[in-house]
């Protein structure tokens, strides 16, 4: 169960996706991970917004999960 008090938000910049099917693959993968409260891909900007519990999953694991479905992601700088 997700502890909403522990949820932090991060924005990842994604590369290599070009269609709505790609967006769905990334969202499905991230949302299936233990410790992810929500993940939403913004197709037009190439950003992935993720609410996650850092005590349960790391940023590196989020990035690796995106790579597992064939895309590149890294933390975005603001």
Secondary structure, 3 states (H helix, E strand, C coil): CCCHHHEEEEEEEEECCCCHHHHHHHHHHHHCCCCEEEEEEECCCCEEEEEEECCCCCHHHHHHHHHHCCCEEEECCC
